[in-house]
């Protein structure tokens, strides 16, 4: 499953202080009310987005953009070459090619598949 991480003004940790483990689903509340009490209780991790000056809150799109900007580089580094086996990569590539080439199955059978003895 996914770890549920919520942006919360009452949280003590920032995103760079939390370990990026497993799959993460981010939850961001609206600007006026933030997250619900129920979401706060259900969250696996809570994080705050530091604000400076007279800023009291971020709107939803800004909060999510800041969150992703901090998380994505770390997740990309963890995955490096990806987590799919070579066989699965090949299967997905074949399927992708079939969507873009007219008569792809015929072409594959004629030129790519192993010939039968």
trRosetta pair geometry for C-beta under 8 A, 3 or more apart (Angstrom, degrees):
i j d omega theta_ij theta_ji phi_ij phi_ji
1 23 7.2 -139 131 64 32 120
2 22 7.5 166 -136 137 38 107
2 23 4.5 -78 -109 110 71 106
2 24 6.5 112 -166 -136 91 9
2 25 4.2 58 149 -18 143 107
3 21 7.2 74 -22 84 153 80
3 22 5.5 108 -17 85 112 118
3 23 6.7 157 13 85 76 55
3 24 5.2 -30 65 -107 97 64
3 25 7.1 178 79 23 43 72
3 44 4.4 -105 -163 73 83 155
3 45 6.4 30 160 4 117 106
4 25 5.4 -25 -106 69 61 102
4 27 6.2 17 -173 -11 93 122
4 42 6.4 -11 86 126 155 90
4 43 5.2 -125 110 -130 101 54
4 44 4.9 123 50 4 67 93
4 45 7.6 173 91 31 49 66
5 18 7.4 120 -126 137 132 166
5 24 5.5 -1 2 -164 124 106
5 25 7.0 163 25 77 74 47
5 26 5.5 -32 76 -106 98 60
5 27 7.0 173 86 21 44 78
5 43 6.7 70 -131 -162 22 105
5 44 6.6 -53 -68 65 58 91
5 45 4.6 -15 -111 71 84 100
5 46 7.4 169 -160 -89 62 24
5 47 6.2 10 -179 3 107 111
6 11 7.9 170 91 -54 80 134
6 26 7.7 133 -98 -166 33 54
6 27 4.4 -28 -103 71 81 106
6 28 7.6 165 -154 -78 62 35
6 29 7.6 43 -169 -28 105 93
6 35 5.1 31 -175 -78 130 166
6 39 5.7 134 -103 146 151 105
6 40 6.6 -128 87 -99 157 50
6 43 4.3 -86 6 -101 116 139
6 45 7.6 173 24 91 63 53
6 46 5.4 -23 67 -113 89 73
6 47 7.5 165 83 28 41 68
7 11 7.8 -111 -164 9 35 138
7 26 7.2 35 -28 -173 95 98
7 27 7.1 -150 15 92 73 56
7 28 4.7 21 27 -112 127 76
7 29 7.0 -137 75 15 92 77
7 34 7.9 -128 103 -152 83 89
7 35 7.2 153 70 -35 62 118
7 46 8.0 115 -130 -162 8 66
7 47 6.2 -42 -108 77 53 80
7 48 7.1 96 -163 -118 68 32
7 49 6.0 0 -150 -18 116 106
7 63 5.4 143 128 174 173 124
7 67 6.3 -100 -69 -73 121 133
8 11 4.2 103 75 -28 100 102
8 34 6.9 85 -128 179 57 126
8 35 5.9 -56 -93 26 87 128
8 40 6.2 101 -113 -114 140 97
8 43 7.5 -123 -34 1 135 171
8 46 4.4 -26 29 -166 136 112
8 47 7.0 114 30 56 80 30
8 48 6.3 -71 78 -79 57 74
9 34 6.1 -87 0 -105 107 148
9 48 6.2 76 -130 -124 27 107
9 57 7.4 -56 -75 -101 129 89
10 40 7.7 22 56 -136 127 135
10 46 7.5 -22 82 156 79 144
10 48 7.7 -170 56 -78 20 116
11 46 3.8 -159 -97 131 119 99
11 47 5.2 -161 123 -135 160 7
11 48 4.3 -172 69 -39 97 87
12 48 7.2 57 -56 0 4 122
13 17 4.4 -134 -160 84 95 126
13 18 5.6 99 142 -57 136 92
13 45 7.6 -62 71 -175 137 100
13 46 7.3 120 45 89 97 64
13 47 5.5 -65 95 -114 86 73
13 48 7.1 143 75 17 38 82
14 17 5.1 93 55 5 69 105
14 18 7.8 -141 97 -10 38 90
14 47 6.0 71 -155 -167 23 100
14 48 6.1 -61 -92 68 63 73
14 49 7.4 95 -136 -106 87 30
14 50 6.1 -15 -104 -30 130 100
15 18 5.9 -61 -152 30 38 109
15 47 5.0 71 -69 178 64 155
15 49 7.6 18 -17 -92 108 70
15 67 6.4 161 -76 -137 149 66
15 70 4.4 93 97 118 144 143
15 71 6.3 -92 -175 -62 133 84
16 70 6.3 -102 -56 -168 82 120
17 47 7.9 164 54 -125 93 104
18 45 5.6 90 -141 -178 142 148
18 47 6.0 -81 -21 -82 139 123
20 24 7.2 -69 -148 -32 75 139
20 71 6.7 145 -110 -150 122 81
20 74 4.6 151 -13 129 162 128
20 75 5.9 -133 177 -72 139 70
20 78 6.5 -141 109 -36 120 143
24 71 6.8 -119 80 -163 151 145
24 75 7.7 -118 25 -85 120 131
26 64 6.6 133 116 -130 137 83
26 67 5.4 125 -146 137 152 148
26 68 7.5 -112 2 -65 162 77
26 71 7.6 -151 -62 -2 129 161
27 35 6.3 74 128 -111 111 125
27 39 5.9 -145 139 -172 152 131
27 43 7.1 -127 44 -99 130 104
28 35 7.7 -113 -168 -67 19 97
28 60 5.4 133 116 -146 119 75
28 63 4.7 153 -153 105 136 124
28 64 5.1 -119 1 -66 157 86
28 67 6.9 -147 -69 -8 123 149
29 33 6.2 -106 165 94 125 72
29 34 3.9 78 80 174 148 34
29 35 3.8 -134 -51 -56 123 50
29 36 7.3 162 -108 -21 122 54
29 39 7.4 163 -72 71 105 151
29 60 7.6 -121 107 -99 28 93
30 33 5.6 38 65 42 98 83
30 34 7.1 -92 60 -44 51 15
30 60 5.9 -38 -116 -59 52 113
31 57 5.1 129 -158 125 78 130
31 58 7.1 -124 -108 100 94 32
31 59 4.7 -35 -63 -110 129 58
31 60 6.6 -102 -39 -32 82 71
33 36 7.8 22 136 -79 118 59
34 57 7.6 -120 -71 -130 91 129
35 39 4.4 -110 177 84 110 130
35 40 5.7 135 105 -56 119 81
35 43 7.9 35 153 -51 161 130
36 39 4.6 98 55 5 81 100
36 40 7.0 -138 97 -6 46 85
37 40 5.5 -51 -151 33 34 116
37 41 6.6 33 152 -17 65 104
38 41 5.8 -57 -153 36 33 110
38 42 6.2 21 155 -12 67 113
39 42 5.7 -61 -140 44 32 106
39 43 6.3 52 157 -47 65 96
40 43 6.0 -39 -152 4 27 118
40 46 6.9 30 -145 -94 74 134
43 46 5.3 83 113 -66 149 83
47 67 7.8 125 85 -121 131 103
49 58 6.2 -33 90 4 146 137
49 63 5.9 -156 -1 -136 158 81
49 66 5.4 79 -141 106 134 142
49 67 7.0 -83 -80 -65 120 81
51 55 4.1 -130 -176 95 116 113
51 56 7.1 145 125 -95 162 9
51 57 7.6 -61 -77 -77 159 18
51 58 7.3 -159 -90 -41 115 92
52 55 6.4 44 60 27 39 116
55 58 7.4 23 178 -65 123 71
58 62 4.2 -127 -177 94 109 113
58 63 4.2 145 93 -61 122 83
58 66 6.8 -64 -154 6 173 136
59 62 5.1 84 55 15 74 106
59 63 7.0 -146 91 -8 31 93
60 63 5.9 -60 -145 38 27 110
60 64 6.2 20 161 -14 65 110
61 64 5.9 -57 -145 41 29 108
61 65 6.1 32 156 -21 65 109
62 65 5.6 -54 -143 37 30 112
62 66 6.3 29 158 -17 65 105
63 66 6.0 -55 -148 37 28 109
63 67 6.3 29 153 -20 62 109
64 67 5.5 -54 -146 37 33 114
64 68 6.2 28 158 -15 67 106
65 68 6.0 -56 -144 40 28 107
65 69 6.2 32 156 -23 63 109
66 69 5.7 -55 -146 35 29 115
66 70 6.6 21 157 -13 62 107
67 70 6.1 -67 -157 38 28 105
67 71 6.2 8 157 -8 67 117
68 71 5.8 -65 -135 45 32 102
68 72 5.4 34 174 -31 73 112
69 72 6.8 -35 -119 24 18 109
70 73 7.8 -73 -175 28 23 99
70 74 7.8 3 150 0 57 116
71 74 6.1 -76 -165 44 41 107
71 75 5.9 30 153 -18 80 113
72 75 5.7 -60 -142 40 32 108
72 76 6.1 34 161 -22 69 106
73 76 5.7 -54 -146 36 30 112
73 77 6.4 31 156 -20 64 105
74 77 5.7 -53 -149 34 32 112
74 78 6.6 34 152 -21 64 103
75 78 5.6 -51 -151 32 35 114
75 79 6.5 24 155 -12 66 107
76 79 6.0 -62 -148 42 31 104
76 80 7.9 99 155 -67 56 32
77 80 6.7 18 -175 -65 36 74
79 82 5.7 20 169 -98 102 32
79 83 6.1 -84 -140 -28 87 93
82 89 7.4 104 99 -87 149 117
84 88 4.4 -123 -174 90 101 120
84 89 5.0 130 111 -60 122 81
84 92 7.2 -33 -174 4 162 139
85 88 4.6 93 54 8 81 101
85 89 7.0 -140 94 -6 42 86
86 89 5.5 -52 -148 35 33 115
86 90 6.4 36 153 -21 65 104
87 90 5.7 -56 -152 35 31 112
87 91 6.4 31 151 -20 65 105
88 91 5.5 -50 -146 35 35 114
88 92 6.3 31 156 -16 66 106
89 92 6.0 -59 -149 39 28 107
89 93 6.2 29 154 -20 65 109
90 93 5.7 -56 -145 36 29 112
90 94 6.4 32 155 -21 64 105
91 94 5.8 -55 -151 34 29 111
91 95 6.5 26 153 -17 63 107
92 95 5.6 -54 -147 38 33 112
92 96 6.2 36 153 -21 66 106
93 96 5.6 -54 -147 36 31 113
93 97 6.4 31 154 -19 64 106
94 97 5.8 -56 -149 36 29 110
94 98 6.4 34 152 -24 63 105
94 108 7.1 68 -152 -118 104 147
95 98 5.6 -52 -150 30 32 115
95 99 7.0 34 152 -22 62 100
96 99 6.0 -54 -160 27 34 111
96 100 7.0 9 153 -2 64 111
97 100 6.1 -74 -153 46 35 100
97 101 5.8 1 166 2 76 120
97 104 6.0 156 127 -151 82 136
97 108 7.9 120 103 -72 126 116
98 101 6.6 -68 -124 47 25 92
98 104 4.1 -179 -125 96 58 150
98 105 6.6 42 -129 -55 113 73
98 108 7.6 -31 -84 -28 95 137
99 104 7.8 -9 1 -9 22 159
100 104 7.6 84 64 -73 52 136
101 104 3.9 106 80 -85 102 98
101 107 6.3 -67 140 32 136 150
103 106 4.4 -31 171 36 98 120
103 107 6.0 106 113 -24 84 93
104 107 5.5 -57 -146 39 35 112
104 108 6.1 35 156 -21 69 106
105 108 5.7 -52 -145 36 30 111
105 109 6.3 30 156 -18 64 106
106 109 5.8 -55 -146 37 29 110
106 110 6.2 23 157 -15 64 112
107 110 5.9 -63 -147 41 27 107
107 111 6.0 -25 173 24 66 114
107 112 7.5 48 128 -5 70 109
108 111 6.9 -85 -134 55 19 77
108 112 4.5 -48 -154 43 64 125
108 113 6.1 72 147 -32 79 93
109 112 7.5 -15 -39 49 13 81
109 113 5.4 -9 -128 12 44 131
